[in-house]
């Protein structure tokens, strides 16, 4: 079973939606056309990671003097953790034929 999948038909959700969309952006499943949006877990994870990323950047920047590399490391860690947290979407419309 995939970590990020449509709650209606269980087809995988696009990686680009999970990593680069806003919290208010809706996603339509390619297979069953179910409309989904991010749930509370995604919002809490994002806010927690934003705080964690700021702290991590200040720590890494003291070890890596190049600010571009420090920023790159923080983004990699941020997106990796965001990808690892499951069940970040919920159905908006329940009346979809599966």
matplotlib code that plots the C-alpha trace (Angstrom):
import matplotlib.pyplot as plt

x = [0.0, 1.3, 2.1, 0.3, -2.8, -6.3, -8.7, -11.3, -9.5, -6.0, -4.1, -0.8, -1.0, 1.5, 4.7, 4.7, 1.3, 2.5, 5.7, 5.0, 1.3, -0.2, -2.4, -5.5, -4.8, -7.1, -6.0, -8.2, -7.3, -6.2, -7.9, -11.3, -11.6, -12.1, -11.4, -9.0, -7.4, -4.8, -6.0, -5.0, -2.0, -0.4, -0.9, 0.6, 3.5, 4.2, 4.2, 6.3, 8.8, 9.0, 10.0, 12.4, 13.9, 14.7, 16.4, 18.2, 19.4, 21.0, 22.8, 24.0, 25.0, 27.5, 29.1, 28.8, 29.8, 28.3, 24.7, 23.6, 24.7, 23.1, 19.9, 20.0, 20.5, 17.6, 15.3, 16.3, 15.6, 12.3, 10.9, 12.1, 10.3, 7.2, 7.2, 7.5, 4.4, 1.4, -2.3, -2.0, -5.1, -8.8, -11.7, -13.7, -16.6, -17.9, -20.1, -17.5, -18.0, -15.1]
y = [0.0, 3.4, 6.0, 8.8, 7.6, 8.6, 7.8, 6.8, 4.5, 4.1, 5.3, 7.2, 11.0, 13.1, 13.9, 17.4, 18.0, 16.9, 18.8, 22.0, 22.8, 25.3, 24.0, 25.4, 23.9, 21.0, 17.9, 15.8, 12.2, 11.2, 7.8, 8.4, 12.2, 12.5, 15.9, 16.1, 18.7, 18.7, 17.8, 18.9, 16.5, 18.2, 21.7, 20.7, 18.9, 21.9, 24.4, 22.1, 21.6, 25.3, 26.0, 23.0, 24.2, 27.7, 26.1, 23.6, 26.3, 28.3, 25.2, 24.0, 27.5, 27.5, 24.3, 25.1, 28.6, 28.5, 29.7, 28.1, 24.6, 25.1, 26.1, 23.1, 20.7, 22.3, 22.0, 18.3, 17.5, 19.5, 17.8, 14.3, 14.5, 16.0, 13.1, 10.5, 11.6, 9.5, 10.4, 14.1, 14.4, 13.9, 13.8, 17.0, 15.4, 12.0, 11.4, 10.1, 6.8, 4.5]
z = [0.0, -1.0, 1.7, -0.2, -2.0, -3.0, -0.1, -2.7, -5.2, -3.5, -6.6, -5.8, -5.3, -7.2, -5.4, -6.8, -5.2, -1.8, -1.8, -3.6, -3.2, -0.8, 2.0, 0.4, -3.1, -4.0, -5.9, -8.3, -8.5, -12.0, -11.8, -10.1, -10.2, -6.4, -5.1, -2.2, 0.0, 2.7, 6.2, 9.6, 9.8, 6.8, 8.2, 11.6, 10.0, 7.8, 10.6, 12.8, 10.0, 9.3, 12.9, 12.8, 9.5, 10.9, 13.9, 11.7, 9.4, 12.2, 13.5, 10.1, 9.1, 12.0, 10.6, 6.9, 6.1, 2.6, 3.0, -0.2, 0.9, 4.3, 2.7, 0.4, 3.3, 5.1, 2.1, 1.6, 5.2, 5.1, 2.0, 3.0, 6.4, 4.7, 2.3, 5.0, 7.0, 5.7, 5.4, 4.6, 2.3, 2.8, 0.4, -0.3, -2.2, -1.1, -4.1, -6.5, -8.3, -7.6]

ax = plt.figure().add_subplot(projection="3d")
ax.plot(x, y, z, "-o")
ax.set_aspect("equal")
plt.show()
